Structure formats: C-alpha cells, structure tokens
C-alpha cells in the first residue's frame, strides 16, 4: 500500500480521496478480499496509537473486535473460536444481504486426516479442511450426505489458485544453479506423482498460474518457449547430463556427489497438504541419485517464509482472474524472506530485469491487453531459463461438505464463491446456507 499510496483522506462521511504516487490501476482490486488475501481496513479510533505487533483487538467487554459483519466473537482460545450471529445487521436494511440462518459459527483446530474424516462421518463437522483423495470413498460410504465442489466425482474439489511446486532455495548451494534445478525437474515424473500422490485426482501444473480459462491465453502465448524449456518433461538422461557437466559423478551406491566428492542431499519440508506427495517425490529423486528426505516440521511455515529451507513443497497464491500480474509479482526480489508473507517470493530468485518488467506491468492497466501480453512474454523469457521452482501440479481444494444440517454449499453447479472456510470470502457462504427441514 505504502509503495503506491501517498495519502487517503475522508472528505465527508461517504467520500474518501486517494492520492497516488504512481499510476495504480490495480490498487482497489489489490486491497479487496479474495481467497485468503486482502488488506484489512481497521477502525482508526481503536487502532490509533496501538502497537500492532502485540495489540490483540480482543475484549468482549468492549465488543471487540469491531466489525461490520453480522457476527460477534464470544469466545477465542487455541482450542476453539466461537462467533454468534447478531439479531440485527445494518447490511440487511441497506440491501446488502440477509442475515445468515446459522446462529453460531465454531472454528476448531485441525485434527488431521483421520479426525477430519471421522468428524464428517459422525456429523460433528459441517465442513472440514481438505482431505487426501484416497480418504473420500471412506467418507462417502460413512455419510451419504457428504459432497464436494465436484460432487462425489474426482477430483473431489475445485481448482484452487495455488498450483504446486517443489521449491528449491535459490540462495542455497547447489540449488542456486539453474542447471541443478532443471536436473531436479527432469527427475520428476508428474504423471506418477499425480497417480500415486494424488490418487489420480489432479492435473499437471500450467506454469505457476492456475488452470483458469481467463489465464489460458498467457500459457498459450509462451508455448513456443516450451520446446527449449520443457518445464514438465520427465527425462532422467537430460538431468544426468546437466549434473555430469558440472563435474559431478555418482558414487558406488549410485548417488550423486559434487565436484568435491560430497554427497548431494535435499531436505524437503512441507505440511499436511503434501503428505501423500512428499514420499513419492523423495522416491523419484532417490532413484535418480539424489539423497532426498521429506518431513513436516511444526515450524514449517515460519521457516519457509523466512527462507530457512533447502527444498519445500508449497503453492503459488498469485493470479485468480485474467490478470497475470499477481502471479508474476511472486518472483520479485523485493518480497523475499518476509516473515509470515503470503504474496511473497518464496523461491528467493532475483532478477533485476524481471523486477523492472513487473513494475511496469503494475502501472499498466489490465485492459491494455497487447502490452500486458508483451510484458508477460518478456518476463517468461527470463523466468524459464532460470526455472526458480520446479512446477508439479494444480492445487485442488478438496473440502468435504456435509448436507445433513445445511444446504447451499458452493459447488460446480452453483459456483458463487470457492468453499474454503479458511479464506476471507467464506462469509459469503454463511449468508447462503439454509437449514435442512424435516
């Protein structure tokens, strides 16, 4: 915000004047809520003078947090958060929407795969965090009222804005070498990863942008580059040639060692989204001579956002519409090593020419389609040779939704919003749910 905005002044009760430092055609879209990003607009009379790093904005006696929603936080602790619906809401009188039918909204900690499945089957949960594809047949058999975005058909969810990668820290040797990153890519069989890691319920990545119709023209525009830079190709022979050219060789156990004779290792870290995928990738790399390991450390998110990792499995929270800017900005050098960052450069890749192109794109309106496409093409001509992170597959949100007590969940037939309850837009779902009548 501070990069683009010089000032914001409320000139009367219904008017705010924004003064920008540069052309900012995306500013208002940037600050709006979508998926799990957006800029929180907070009440000045509450936050003014507070230390934002420590101020909790939670005090039920003062009706904190202050909100414009039809909900009031009545309890908040690590074991659960409880929101009660208000009896009246300004938005109903203003014609914004109706009061939600649910009277209470309870968030519980994630009990992991078996606990989530059991909670849906036993009707303790109305919606749960995503399950692995292999778990859904058990859940469907145990509760006939369970559905997903795609019903009871694979992939048991919707394509998320979050295509997956094997991130290789571009500041950590030997993965700071593009040829090593390309070799790792050639060692990965995406079809096999999808078959065994995702039980077939996924699709290969489309670069680092989601497979959304409005973004497909950008993929098509750079397809001629894929002949020279086949970013999804499985070809261990090519990988071997790249590493041999570095002066590396395999030891008696068939494992790669660098020019000093040190065995090449790759520690891959992630979290429960990749429980089924991590071991498959480790096996593929190991069979090609890379001593890889996989784990899900409790401090993964901190380590990953701060650049304290060598390899990691994660996604790309970038573009979500026909504007490719948000995906490109994920690789700008200005956003590396940001604790808690989301729209950030997790790969740690840096390229000044790429940075300048993305800055130019920010100042360019999305309606200038020819110029936008030209900038994208130039940017990809820099990105593909360096291949900052190894593209794997699409992100799929596989959320089981329970229709025992509530209907109106978002689905492919009624796609009014994505169903992720951990996204900022889930309030729209609460307004659409209807109680099941006997």
N, C-alpha and C positions, 0 to 999 in steps of 0.2 A: 504494500500500500504506500509506504513512505517513498518508494522509488518514483512513483507516478504522481502522487497527490501532494500539492503544495498546501492546500487548506480546504476545510469543509465548514461552512457557516450556515446555521439555521437563521434565515432572514425573517421567517414568521412561523406559525405553528404547523404549516403544511409544506414549507419550501426549504430546501437545503441547496446551497450553491457550492459546487465543487470547482476548484481551480487546480488545473493540472500543470505539471512541469513539462509534459510532452504529450503528443497525441496518444490517447489511451482508449482505443475503440472497444477493448475487451474488459474494461475496468468493472463495469456493473455486473457482467456475467461472472467475472473472476470472484467477486465478493459474495455472490449468491450461493445458497446451499445447493449442492448436487453431490450425489454419492456420499462420501464421508469427508468432503472438503467444503470450505466456505469460510468467510470471515465473520466472526461473532461480533455483532453490534450490541454493546453493553450499555446499561444506564449510567450516564455520567454522574448523577447525584449519588450513586452507590460506589462506583469505582474510582472516582476522582480522589487522588491522594493516597490510594492504596498501593501496597507492594503486590503487584500482580503475580509474582512468583510464589507468594505464600497466602494470599487472600483467597479463602475458600468460597465466598459468596453463599454460604450455607448457614442459615439461622432461622429455623421455623418460627421463632417468636417474632421476628421482623418480616415474616413472609418472604424470606429469601430462599431460593433465588427468585429475583424479579423476572417475570416472563410475560410474553404476550400470548402464550399458549393457553388452552383450556385445562391445564394441568397444574397441580400443586405438589411439590415434593414434600412428603410427610415423613419419610424415613430414608436415611442414607448411611450405609455402612458397607464394609467389604463383602459381607455375606448376602446382602440384597439391597436394592433400591426400590422404593415404593412411591408411585405417583397416584394421587387421587384426582378424579375429574371434578372440576368446578361445577356448581349448579347453574351458573350463567357465564356467558362468554361474549365479549364485545364483538367478536367476529361474526356471530350469528345475527346480531342486529344490523351489522354493516353489510351483510350479504356475502361474507367471505366463505362461509360454510356452516354446516350444522354441528351441534355438539356431538362428539363421539358417543356411541352407545356404551362401550365399556366404561365401567365406573372406577376401575382400579387397574393399574399398569405396573407389573412387577418384573424387575430385572434380576436374574440370578446368575451366579458365576457359572462358567462353562465346566460341566462335569466330565468332559472328554467324551469320546465316541460312544462307549457302552452306556454311559449315563444319559447322554442325549437321546439315544435310541430308546432306552427304557422309559424315559420321561414322556416321549411322544406316544409310545405304545400304550402306556398306562393312563394317558390323558392328563398327566401332570403338567405338560407343556403344551402351549398353543402354537408356538413356533420355536425353532431351535437354530443354533449356529450350524453351518454346513456339515453334512456327513460325507464320508467316503462313499463312492458309488457302490461298493460291494455291500454296504450296510442296508441299502434301501430295500432289497427284497425281503429282508427280515422285518423291517418296519412296516412295509405294505401288508405282509402276512399277519402282523400282530395288531394292526389297526386299519380297518377298511376305510376310515375317514381321512387318512393321510394322503396329501397330494403335494405336488411341487409346481414350479413355474411351467414345466413341460408335462404336467400330469404324472402318470406312472410310467412314462417313456423316457429312455435315455435322451439327453444326459442328466435328467433329474434336476434341471435348473435352467438358468438363463446365462448367456454370455455376459460376463462382467466386463468392466472397463480395465481389467487388471491382468493382461497377458503375462505369462510366467517366463522367468529366465533363470539360468544359472549365472548368478553374478560372480565375477572374478575381480577382486580388488585391483584396480589399475595402478595403484601405488605400491603394491606388494609384489616383489620379485618372486618367481619368474613371470607372474601373470600381468606384469606391466608391459610385456612384449605382445603385440598384436598377433604374431605368429603362434605363440603359445595358446592364446585364446582361440584362434582358428583351429588349432590342433584339437583342443578340447571339444570344440563343436563337431569336428569330423568324427570323433569317437562316440558321439551320441546318436543312437537310433531313436528318433522321435516316435515312430510308429510303435516300437516296442515299449517305450516309456508310457505311451497312451494305453496300449493293450494291457500291460501288467500294473502300471502305477495308477491308472485311472479306470481300470476295468473296461477300456474301450470307450468310455463316456467323455470324450474330449476331442479336440481338433488341434492340428499344429498351429503354431503362432503365425501371425501375419505381421512380421517385424515386431515392433514394440507398441503397436496400436491395436485396439480390439477389432474383431471382425464385425464391424458395424457397417451397414450399407453406405452411409454417408462418408465413410473413410476409405472405402474400397478404391475409389479413383486415385488416391495417393499411392496405394500399393501398386496399382496397375501402371502408374506413371514411371515407377522406378524398376519395373520388372526386367527391362533390358540389362540392368546392372547385375541381376542375379546370376547371369551366365558366368561372369567373372567372380562374383561374390555369392556363392550358393549357400546362404546362411542356414539352411535346414538340411544340407546334404550329409548323409551318413557315408563316410568314406575313410576308414581307418588307414588306408595306404597313403592318402594325402596327409593325414595327421602325422604318420610316421616320417614322411619326407620332410615336413616342416621342422620337426624336432631334431632329426638327424642333421639337417642343415645348420642347426645351432651348435653342433658339436656334441650333442647328447648321444648316449648309447644305452642299450639295455643290458642289465646285469644277468647273472646266471639264472635268476628267478624270473626273467622276462620283464623286470620293472625298470622304468626309465631312471637314469641318473644323469645329472647335468655334467658340464664340462669339467667340473672339479671332482667328479665321482660321487657326489652327494645324491642320494635317492630323492626323486621328486615326489612331494607329498601335496595333498589338497584336503584340507579340513573344510567340509561343507556343513553349515549350520542353517537352521530354519525353525519353523514352528509347526503346529499340528495340521495345518493345511496340506503339508507335503509329506506326511507320514508314510504314505504308500509310494511316493515318487522318489524320495531320497535314496532308499536302498537300491532301487533299480538303476539310478544314475551311478551310484558308487560301484555296482557290479559291472556296468559297461565300461567305466573308466579303468577299473582294476584289470579287466580282461585285456585292455589295451596298454597296460603297463604303468598306470598312474595310481600311486598308493593313496586312495581316497577314503575318507571316513564321513559318516553322517551322524549328526546329533541335533537335539532340540533343547538347547540350554535355556534356563529360566530367564536369563538376561539377554536373550537374542535380540529383541527389538532395540534395546539400548546400544548393544554392540554394533548392530547393523547400521543404525542411523548415524553413529559416530565414526563409521569407517573402520571399526575394530574387528575385522574379519578378513579371511582369505577367500573363501568361497561361501556362497549363500544361495538359497532358493527363495525367491520373492517375486512380486509382480510389479506392474507399472501403473500407477494411478495418474494417468495423463489425460488424453482426449476422450471425450464421451459423446461428441456430436461430430459435425462435419468440419470442425476447426482443428487442424493438426497441431496448432501452436502448443497446446498444453502437453502433448507428448514430447515435442522437441525440447521444451524448456527443462525436461527432466535430465538433460545431459549438459546443461550449462555449468561452467566451473564455479559460478557464484553461489551454487547451492550444494556444495559438498560438505560432508561432516557436520550436519545440522542436528543436534540432539533433539529427538522427537519429531524430526521433519517428516513430511509426507510427500509433498511435491518437491522432491529433492533428487540430487544426483548421487544415487547410491553406488554407482559403479566407480566413482572417483575419476572418471575420464575428463580430460581437459584439452580443449582445442580453441584457440583464440578466434580463428576464422569462423568456426561453428558458432561461438558465442555471439559474434557480430551479426551473423545471419539471423539468429533467433531474436536478437534485439530489434533488428529491422522488421522482422515479422510481427513483433508485438505492436509496433507503430503502424502496421498495415491492416486495414480493415479486412475482415474475412470475406467481404463482398468483392474485393479485388482478386477474383479467383485466379486469373492468369499469373499475377505477381506472387500470390501465395504459393501456387504450384511451382513456380520457378525457384523460390527460396527453398521450398521443401526438397526439390531435386538437387540443388547445390549442397544442401545440408547432408543429404544422404550420400552424396559422392565423397564426403569427408567421413561420415559415420561408418559406412560399410567396410572400407578397408581396415579400419581400426577395430571394429566389432567389439565395443566396450563390454557388453554382456551377451551371453550365449542364449539365443531365443529357444524356447521349448514348446509351449502350448498355450492355448487360450485359457483365460480364467473363467471358471464356471461357478456361479453361486448355486449350491445345491442345498437349499433350505427346505426341510420338511415343514409343511404347514398343516395343522390339524383342524379339520372342519367339524369336529364333534360339537363344539360350542359356538364357533364363529365361522361365518362365511364372508366372502368379499375380498379374499386374499388376491393380490395381483398375480396374474398368470399370463401365458402367451395369448389366451383368448380375451383377456381383459388387462392389457399391459399399461395400466395407468401410471405405474411407477415400479421400480425394482423392489423386491420384497425384503431386502436386507434390513433387519431390525437394528443393526449397529450403524446404519447410515443416518445422516442428518434428515433425510427425506421420509423416514418411516412414520413421522406424524401424519402424513397423508394417508397411510394405510389405516391408522387408528380411526380416521374420520370415515372410512369406507366400510369398516366391519359391521356386520349385522348379526345379532344373536339368533341362534337356531331355536326355532319354536317347536314345541312338542307336536 
